[in-house]
Amino acid sequence: MRLCFASNNAHKLDEIRPLLPPGLALLSLADVGCHEELPETQDTLEGNARQKAEYVRQHYGVACFADDTGLEVAALGGAPGVYSARYAGPQRLAADNVAKLLRELAGQPSRAAQFRTVVALALAEGPVHAFAGAVAGRIAEAPRGTGGFGYDPVFAPTEGDGRTFAEMSGAEKNQISHRARAVAELLAYLAAIS
Ligand code: IMP
């Protein structure tokens, strides 16, 4: 089976590739000839994931899945949430987003947070299905580590040993991550219908 991953984020593609079974060939957007930005104008993770998957199926005629992820910080009322990418402005710079997050959390008694991913699957035809995954953790006082991407240098998962995602290998992050959990749900669904 061939499935396109409807994302321009190479880091996400690198994370997802090792999670897939041998019979599932993963195509990038470039592989299917899509080079434009995907629309992402909804106000929920699920809405954005569905919008991206539907866009790629409709315009490129391929079965695909899309991922939308948010970092939800309890002391900030769930922010940045669905606006995680543009938290510090339209440039979508990870370093600026992390710096703003640390500023907003300064002096807050709680640094509890979770990453949440919704994956939307659009097969060649039929309704789009959504699958979710989450991981709990806390926001570190300062960035640590060089792996991963985005907010990984400041996110230390609760079920880890205190290291941030950016201090872990890709395989370690994949054992517990929001994205790996959502993809596991997606794979279980595909196995059930095949
Ligand atoms: P999106 O799902 O690509 O819209 O991502 C939203 C924001 O969260 C972006 O700033 C990403 O860099 C960040 N992000 C998404 N997934 C992860 C992750 O697994 N770790 C750290 N940051 C992430």
Boltz pocket constraint, residues with backbone or C-beta under 6 A from the ligand:
constraints:
  - pocket:
      binder: B
      contacts: [[A, 9], [A, 67], [A, 68], [A, 69], [A, 70], [A, 71], [A, 81], [A, 82], [A, 84], [A, 85], [A, 86], [A, 92], [A, 94], [A, 97], [A, 115], [A, 148], [A, 149], [A, 150], [A, 151], [A, 152], [A, 165], [A, 179]]
      max_distance: 6.0
